[in-house]
Amino acid sequence: MDISGPVKKILCIDDDPNLSTVVKGILDPSLGGARVQFYQSGTSEEGLQRLRETRADIVLCNIQLNGMDGFEVCREIRKQYPQCAVILMSDYAAEQDYASKASEAGADSYLSKPIKRGELLFVVNFVMRVAQLNNAVYEKNKQLEESLEQLKLFHKKVAGLNEELQSDKRRLGSNLREMTDFNVQLEEKNAQISSMVEELGHRFESTEALLASIIELHQVDHRGHSERVAEISTFIAEKMNLSEYQIRNVKTAARLHELGIVALPTPEKRIEAADEKRNRMRTNHPLVGEMLLKGFPGFELIATIIRHLHENVDGSGSPDGLYGDRIPIGARIVSAVSYFDHSRVSNPNCTPADTFAVIDQQSGTVFDETVLNYLNEYVETRMHTDDEKSLDCSVFALVEGMQLASDIYSESGINLLRKGTVLNRDTLNKIIKFHAVDPIAGNIKIKQPS
């Protein structure tokens, strides 16, 4: 028998003091002693008094009692405690119509004595289930009554609101023309704001491009470094499923991450700062770059990325000794890629795979393991493919339709054309003219036709 919820209370009203013991002996194993409490009363008056004290859930009442009989007790219980279940009992030899009289008196069930275990369990289980349903109905009715009261209040409020709405409608009707004019003005302002936002975006991009060009002009020996770092960093950021906003910040930080080197006072200092393998822990160019950028609106997060370029994932880096995920993800990406590209420039005879193998030895100490995994994927796929599908070409061997496999730089460090540009007559003429003034540095890489 499934009895859940609070403790069940059963009151036996009978002049036989052993009835409670018999009932308890039958019900305890099935209902669970910890959930049921039993009470005994010998007379009807004492039983009603005990019911008031205990608020029993079930009353087993003998019909033959001194004073009030069981039928009267049942009627009294029905008046005062309608939710209490009543089971009337009588000797088996008593009148045969006691069952119907018990029903008329409001009893939930009737039992013949001596009490049989199966009948008692069945009846108690039945009345408890009915009581549970009655309680549920009672609660629902109570909730319904409360809802009806709320509905009445709601109707009153709705009536008041209808009057207010009618008044508002009249006022709105008179102000409709003013609202129309206001909407027109608002649309004009929105158009102006959109134009300003677009202009700010262009200015941001122009500022970024200008700063990147300044960096290139002051790093002739490492020309193209920032753009290569930006390309690889963007690849890694996309592989790590960063948001578009984060990817944009990573790309910008990669293009501008050596702005602090340009600001150093002497060429010797700039050369020393660019040699990350020897001077990563000694140079303070990331702090200089942060200082230069954080004053520009929109560059605050980028400045933060640049500040932490020389942090190590084991906490041994500078300037703040951050470790693990406490280092901004953009700083972890750009730091590893910049170190990789500088190593390639310093060791031109090494393959990208050999260069990566050296850096991979610092995985988990200096560089983020996940970042290096994606860097390795870039080395194995993109670099291997690009080397196989490109060929070197001199300036005067260029023809229309060729596609650049790398950026074109002049000897002074000016970036003339970006990787991926398809040459036409105008670009060819410009390259030749510029070459006469500021020669193109080295051979030009051209993508082989598919």
C-alpha positions as CSV (number, residue, x, y, z in Angstrom):
1,M,0.0,0.0,0.0
2,D,1.5,3.4,-1.0
3,I,1.1,5.9,1.8
4,S,3.0,9.1,1.1
5,G,3.0,12.6,2.6
6,P,2.6,13.5,6.3
7,V,1.8,11.1,9.2
8,K,-1.6,9.4,9.0
9,K,-3.7,9.5,12.3
10,I,-6.2,6.7,13.0
11,L,-8.7,7.0,15.9
12,C,-10.6,3.9,17.2
13,I,-13.8,4.6,19.2
14,D,-14.9,1.4,20.8
15,D,-15.5,0.1,24.3
16,D,-13.1,-2.8,23.5
17,P,-9.7,-1.5,24.6
18,N,-8.0,-4.2,22.5
19,L,-9.5,-2.9,19.2
20,S,-6.7,-0.3,18.7
21,T,-4.1,-3.0,19.2
22,V,-5.7,-5.3,16.7
23,V,-6.0,-2.5,14.1
24,K,-2.5,-1.5,14.6
25,G,-1.3,-5.0,14.3
26,I,-3.0,-5.3,10.9
27,L,-2.1,-1.9,9.5
28,D,1.4,-1.3,10.8
29,P,3.1,-3.9,8.5
30,S,1.3,-2.5,5.5
31,L,1.3,1.3,6.2
32,G,4.6,1.6,8.0
33,G,4.7,2.3,11.7
34,A,6.7,5.5,11.2
35,R,3.9,7.1,9.1
36,V,0.8,6.1,11.2
37,Q,-0.3,7.0,14.7
38,F,-3.1,5.2,16.5
39,Y,-5.4,6.6,19.2
40,Q,-8.1,4.8,21.3
41,S,-11.2,6.1,23.0
42,G,-13.8,4.1,24.9
43,T,-16.9,6.3,24.6
44,S,-18.5,8.5,21.9
45,E,-17.9,11.8,24.0
46,E,-14.3,10.9,24.7
47,G,-13.8,10.0,21.0
48,L,-15.1,13.3,19.7
49,Q,-12.9,15.1,22.3
50,R,-9.9,13.1,21.1
51,L,-10.8,13.9,17.5
52,R,-10.7,17.6,18.3
53,E,-7.3,17.2,19.8
54,T,-5.7,14.9,17.2
55,R,-7.5,15.9,14.0
56,A,-7.3,12.2,13.0
57,D,-7.6,11.3,9.3
58,I,-9.6,8.1,9.8
59,V,-12.1,7.2,12.6
60,L,-13.1,3.6,13.2
61,C,-16.2,3.8,15.3
62,N,-18.3,1.0,16.8
63,I,-22.1,1.5,16.3
64,Q,-23.0,0.1,19.7
65,L,-21.8,2.7,22.1
66,N,-23.1,4.1,25.4
67,G,-24.6,7.5,25.0
68,M,-24.4,8.6,21.4
69,D,-24.3,5.6,19.0
70,G,-22.0,5.3,16.1
71,F,-24.5,6.8,13.6
72,E,-24.8,10.0,15.7
73,V,-21.0,10.1,16.1
74,C,-20.7,9.9,12.3
75,R,-23.2,12.7,11.7
76,E,-21.4,14.9,14.3
77,I,-18.1,14.2,12.6
78,R,-19.5,15.1,9.2
79,K,-20.7,18.4,10.6
80,Q,-17.5,19.4,12.2
81,Y,-14.8,17.6,10.2
82,P,-16.1,16.9,6.7
83,Q,-12.6,15.8,5.5
84,C,-12.2,13.1,8.1
85,A,-12.9,9.5,6.8
86,V,-15.4,7.5,9.0
87,I,-15.6,3.7,9.0
88,L,-18.5,2.3,11.2
89,M,-18.3,-1.2,12.7
90,S,-20.8,-3.6,14.2
91,D,-20.9,-7.2,15.4
92,Y,-21.6,-9.7,12.6
93,A,-24.8,-10.8,14.3
94,A,-26.3,-7.3,14.3
95,E,-29.0,-6.0,12.1
96,Q,-28.4,-6.6,8.4
97,D,-29.3,-3.1,7.3
98,Y,-26.5,-1.5,9.3
99,A,-24.4,-1.0,6.1
100,S,-27.2,1.1,4.4
101,K,-27.7,3.0,7.6
102,A,-24.0,3.7,7.8
103,S,-24.1,5.1,4.3
104,E,-27.1,7.3,5.2
105,A,-25.3,8.6,8.2
106,G,-22.4,9.7,6.0
107,A,-19.9,6.9,6.7
108,D,-17.3,6.2,4.1
109,S,-17.5,2.4,4.7
110,Y,-18.8,-0.3,7.0
111,L,-17.1,-3.3,8.6
112,S,-18.4,-6.4,10.4
113,K,-16.7,-7.5,13.6
114,P,-14.6,-9.5,14.2
115,I,-12.4,-7.4,11.9
116,K,-10.8,-9.4,9.1
117,R,-7.3,-8.3,8.0
118,G,-8.1,-8.2,4.2
119,E,-11.3,-6.3,4.6
120,L,-9.7,-3.7,6.9
121,L,-6.7,-3.2,4.6
122,F,-9.0,-2.8,1.6
123,V,-11.3,-0.4,3.3
124,V,-8.5,1.7,4.8
125,N,-6.7,1.9,1.5
126,F,-9.9,2.9,-0.2
127,V,-10.9,5.6,2.2
128,M,-7.4,7.0,2.2
129,R,-7.4,7.2,-1.5
130,V,-10.8,8.9,-1.5
131,A,-9.6,11.3,1.2
132,Q,-6.6,12.1,-1.0
133,L,-8.9,12.8,-3.9
134,N,-11.2,14.8,-1.7
135,N,-8.3,16.9,-0.5
136,A,-7.2,17.5,-4.0
137,V,-10.7,18.6,-5.0
138,Y,-11.0,20.8,-1.9
139,E,-7.7,22.5,-2.8
140,K,-8.8,22.9,-6.4
141,N,-12.1,24.4,-5.3
142,K,-10.3,26.7,-2.9
143,Q,-8.0,27.8,-5.7
144,L,-11.0,28.2,-8.0
145,E,-12.7,30.4,-5.5
146,E,-9.6,32.5,-5.2
147,S,-9.3,32.7,-8.9
148,L,-12.9,33.8,-9.2
149,E,-12.3,36.6,-6.7
150,Q,-9.3,37.6,-8.6
151,L,-11.3,37.5,-11.8
152,K,-13.9,39.8,-10.4
153,L,-11.2,42.2,-9.3
154,F,-9.7,41.9,-12.8
155,H,-13.0,42.7,-14.4
156,K,-13.3,45.8,-12.3
157,K,-9.8,46.8,-13.3
158,V,-10.5,46.1,-16.9
159,A,-13.6,48.3,-16.8
160,G,-11.5,51.1,-15.3
161,L,-8.8,50.5,-17.9
162,N,-11.3,50.6,-20.7
163,E,-12.4,54.1,-19.6
164,E,-8.7,55.2,-19.4
165,L,-8.1,53.7,-22.8
166,Q,-11.0,55.6,-24.3
167,S,-9.6,58.7,-22.8
168,D,-6.1,57.8,-24.1
169,K,-7.4,57.1,-27.5
170,R,-8.9,60.5,-27.8
171,R,-5.6,62.1,-26.7
172,L,-3.6,59.9,-29.0
173,G,-5.8,60.8,-31.9
174,S,-5.1,64.5,-31.3
175,N,-1.4,63.8,-31.0
176,L,-1.1,61.4,-34.0
177,R,0.3,64.1,-36.3
178,E,2.9,65.0,-33.7
179,M,3.9,61.4,-33.4
180,T,4.2,61.0,-37.1
181,D,6.5,64.0,-37.3
182,F,8.5,62.6,-34.4
183,N,8.9,59.2,-36.2
184,V,10.2,61.0,-39.3
185,Q,12.8,62.9,-37.2
186,L,13.7,59.6,-35.4
187,E,14.3,57.8,-38.7
188,E,16.5,60.7,-39.9
189,K,18.5,60.5,-36.6
190,N,18.9,56.7,-37.0
191,A,20.2,57.2,-40.5
192,Q,22.7,59.7,-39.2
193,I,23.8,57.3,-36.4
194,S,24.2,54.4,-38.9
195,S,26.3,56.7,-41.1
196,M,28.4,57.7,-38.1
197,V,28.9,54.1,-37.0
198,E,29.9,53.1,-40.5
199,E,32.3,56.1,-40.6
200,L,33.8,55.1,-37.2
201,G,34.3,51.6,-38.5
202,H,36.2,52.9,-41.5
203,R,38.3,55.2,-39.3
204,F,39.1,52.2,-37.1
205,E,40.2,50.2,-40.0
206,S,42.1,53.1,-41.5
207,T,43.9,53.7,-38.1
208,E,44.7,50.0,-37.9
209,A,46.1,49.9,-41.4
210,L,48.1,53.0,-40.8
211,L,49.7,51.6,-37.7
212,A,50.4,48.3,-39.4
213,S,52.1,50.2,-42.2
214,I,54.2,52.2,-39.8
215,I,55.3,48.9,-38.1
216,E,56.3,47.4,-41.5
217,L,58.3,50.5,-42.5
218,H,60.4,50.1,-39.3
219,Q,60.9,46.4,-39.6
220,V,62.5,45.8,-43.0
221,D,64.2,42.6,-41.9
222,H,60.9,41.1,-40.7
223,R,58.6,42.5,-43.4
224,G,55.3,40.7,-43.7
225,H,55.7,39.4,-40.1
226,S,52.5,41.1,-38.7
227,E,50.4,40.1,-41.7
228,R,51.5,36.5,-41.4
229,V,50.9,36.4,-37.7
230,A,47.4,37.9,-38.3
231,E,46.6,35.2,-40.9
232,I,47.7,32.3,-38.7
233,S,46.2,33.8,-35.5
234,T,42.8,34.2,-37.3
235,F,43.0,30.6,-38.4
236,I,43.6,29.4,-34.8
237,A,40.9,31.7,-33.4
238,E,38.4,30.3,-35.8
239,K,39.4,26.7,-35.0
240,M,38.9,27.5,-31.3
241,N,35.3,28.7,-32.1
242,L,35.8,32.2,-30.8
243,S,33.1,34.8,-31.5
244,E,33.4,37.1,-34.5
245,Y,34.2,40.0,-32.1
246,Q,37.0,38.0,-30.4
247,I,38.4,36.9,-33.8
248,R,38.4,40.5,-35.0
249,N,40.3,41.6,-31.9
250,V,42.8,38.8,-32.2
251,K,43.5,39.7,-35.9
252,T,43.9,43.4,-35.0
253,A,46.2,42.6,-32.1
254,A,48.3,40.4,-34.3
255,R,48.7,43.2,-36.9
256,L,49.7,45.7,-34.2
257,H,51.5,43.5,-31.6
258,E,54.9,45.0,-32.4
259,L,53.8,48.6,-32.3
260,G,55.9,48.9,-29.1
261,I,59.0,47.9,-30.9
262,V,58.6,50.7,-33.4
263,A,58.4,53.2,-30.4
264,L,61.8,52.0,-29.0
265,P,64.4,54.8,-29.1
266,T,67.2,53.1,-31.1
267,P,67.5,50.6,-34.0
268,E,69.6,48.4,-31.8
269,K,66.8,48.3,-29.2
270,R,64.3,47.5,-31.9
271,I,66.4,44.6,-33.3
272,E,66.9,43.3,-29.8
273,A,63.2,43.4,-29.1
274,A,62.3,41.5,-32.3
275,D,64.6,38.6,-31.3
276,E,62.0,36.8,-29.0
277,K,64.1,33.7,-28.6
278,R,66.7,35.6,-26.6
279,N,64.9,38.6,-25.2
280,R,61.4,37.5,-24.5
281,M,61.8,38.0,-20.7
282,R,63.8,41.3,-20.9
283,T,62.1,43.5,-23.5
284,N,59.1,45.6,-22.4
285,H,57.7,46.5,-25.8
286,P,54.3,44.9,-25.0
287,L,53.8,47.5,-22.3
288,V,54.9,50.2,-24.7
289,G,52.4,49.0,-27.2
290,E,49.6,48.8,-24.6
291,M,50.4,52.4,-23.5
292,L,50.2,53.6,-27.1
293,L,46.9,51.8,-28.0
294,K,44.8,52.1,-24.8
295,G,44.2,55.8,-25.5
296,F,42.5,55.1,-28.8
297,P,38.7,54.4,-28.5
298,G,38.0,50.9,-29.6
299,F,41.5,49.6,-29.0
300,E,41.2,48.9,-25.2
301,L,40.8,45.1,-25.4
302,I,43.5,44.9,-28.1
303,A,45.9,46.8,-25.8
304,T,45.1,44.3,-23.1
305,I,46.0,41.4,-25.5
306,I,49.3,43.1,-26.4
307,R,50.2,43.7,-22.7
308,H,50.2,40.0,-22.0
309,L,52.1,38.7,-25.0
310,H,55.0,37.6,-22.9
311,E,53.1,35.8,-20.2
312,N,53.8,32.1,-19.9
313,V,51.2,29.5,-19.2
314,D,53.1,28.2,-16.2
315,G,53.1,31.7,-14.6
316,S,56.8,32.5,-15.2
317,G,56.2,35.2,-17.7
318,S,55.8,39.0,-17.5
319,P,54.6,41.6,-16.8
320,D,51.9,40.2,-14.4
321,G,52.9,36.5,-14.0
322,L,49.5,35.3,-15.2
323,Y,49.1,31.6,-15.9
324,G,46.8,29.2,-17.8
325,D,43.4,30.5,-18.7
326,R,44.0,33.7,-16.8
327,I,46.1,34.9,-19.8
328,P,43.7,36.4,-22.4
329,I,43.1,33.9,-25.2
330,G,44.1,36.5,-27.8
331,A,47.5,36.9,-26.0
332,R,48.1,33.2,-25.9
333,I,47.4,32.9,-29.7
334,V,49.4,35.9,-30.9
335,S,52.3,35.1,-28.6
336,A,52.8,31.6,-30.0
337,V,52.3,32.6,-33.6
338,S,54.7,35.6,-33.4
339,Y,57.4,33.4,-31.8
340,F,56.9,30.8,-34.6
341,D,57.1,33.4,-37.4
342,H,60.2,35.1,-35.9
343,S,61.9,31.7,-35.6
344,R,61.2,31.0,-39.3
345,V,62.6,34.4,-40.3
346,S,65.7,33.8,-38.2
347,N,66.2,30.3,-39.5
348,P,65.2,30.5,-43.2
349,N,66.8,27.1,-44.0
350,C,64.6,25.3,-41.6
351,T,61.2,23.9,-42.8
352,P,58.0,25.1,-41.0
353,A,57.7,21.6,-39.5
354,D,61.2,21.8,-38.0
355,T,60.6,25.3,-36.7
356,F,57.4,24.1,-35.0
357,A,59.1,21.1,-33.5
358,V,61.4,23.4,-31.6
359,I,58.6,25.6,-30.3
360,D,56.5,22.5,-29.4
361,Q,59.1,21.6,-26.7
362,Q,57.8,24.6,-24.7
363,S,54.2,23.4,-24.8
364,G,52.5,23.7,-21.4
365,T,55.3,25.8,-20.0
366,V,55.5,28.9,-22.2
367,F,52.8,28.3,-24.8
368,D,49.2,27.0,-24.6
369,E,48.9,23.4,-25.7
370,T,45.6,23.9,-27.6
371,V,47.0,26.9,-29.5
372,L,50.1,24.9,-30.5
373,N,47.9,22.0,-31.7
374,Y,46.1,24.3,-34.1
375,L,49.3,26.0,-35.1
376,N,50.6,22.5,-36.0
377,E,47.5,21.9,-38.1
378,Y,48.1,25.2,-39.9
379,V,51.8,24.2,-40.6
380,E,50.8,20.8,-41.9
381,T,48.0,21.9,-44.1
382,R,48.3,25.5,-45.2
383,M,52.1,26.0,-45.4
384,H,52.7,22.7,-47.0
385,T,50.0,23.3,-49.6
386,D,51.2,26.9,-50.3
387,D,54.8,25.9,-50.8
388,E,53.8,23.2,-53.3
389,K,51.5,25.5,-55.3
390,S,53.7,28.6,-55.6
391,L,56.7,29.5,-57.7
392,D,59.2,32.4,-57.7
393,C,59.0,35.1,-60.3
394,S,60.9,38.3,-61.1
395,V,59.2,41.7,-61.4
396,F,59.6,41.7,-65.2
397,A,58.3,38.2,-65.7
398,L,54.9,39.2,-64.2
399,V,51.9,39.0,-66.6
400,E,48.2,39.7,-66.3
401,G,46.0,37.1,-64.6
402,M,48.7,35.9,-62.1
403,Q,47.7,35.6,-58.5
404,L,50.1,36.6,-55.7
405,A,51.0,33.8,-53.3
406,S,52.5,36.3,-50.8
407,D,52.6,40.0,-50.2
408,I,54.9,42.2,-52.3
409,Y,57.2,44.6,-50.3
410,S,59.7,47.2,-51.5
411,E,63.2,47.3,-50.1
412,S,62.1,50.2,-47.8
413,G,59.4,48.0,-46.3
414,I,56.3,49.3,-48.0
415,N,53.6,46.7,-48.6
416,L,52.6,47.2,-52.3
417,L,50.2,44.4,-52.8
418,R,48.5,41.8,-50.6
419,K,48.6,38.0,-51.0
420,G,45.8,36.8,-53.2
421,T,45.7,39.9,-55.5
422,V,45.1,39.0,-59.2
423,L,47.4,41.1,-61.4
424,N,45.9,43.3,-64.2
425,R,47.3,45.9,-66.5
426,D,47.0,48.8,-64.0
427,T,48.7,46.9,-61.1
428,L,51.5,45.7,-63.4
429,N,52.2,49.3,-64.5
430,K,52.2,50.5,-60.9
431,I,54.6,47.8,-59.8
432,I,57.1,48.5,-62.6
433,K,57.0,52.3,-61.9
434,F,57.4,51.8,-58.2
435,H,60.2,49.3,-58.8
436,A,62.2,52.0,-60.6
437,V,62.0,54.2,-57.5
438,D,62.0,51.7,-54.6
439,P,63.0,48.2,-55.9
440,I,60.9,45.2,-55.0
441,A,62.6,43.1,-52.4
442,G,63.5,39.6,-53.5
443,N,61.5,37.3,-55.8
444,I,57.7,37.4,-56.0
445,K,55.8,34.3,-55.2
446,I,53.0,33.4,-57.7
447,K,50.3,30.8,-57.3
448,Q,50.6,28.0,-59.8
449,P,47.5,27.5,-61.9
450,S,45.3,24.6,-60.8
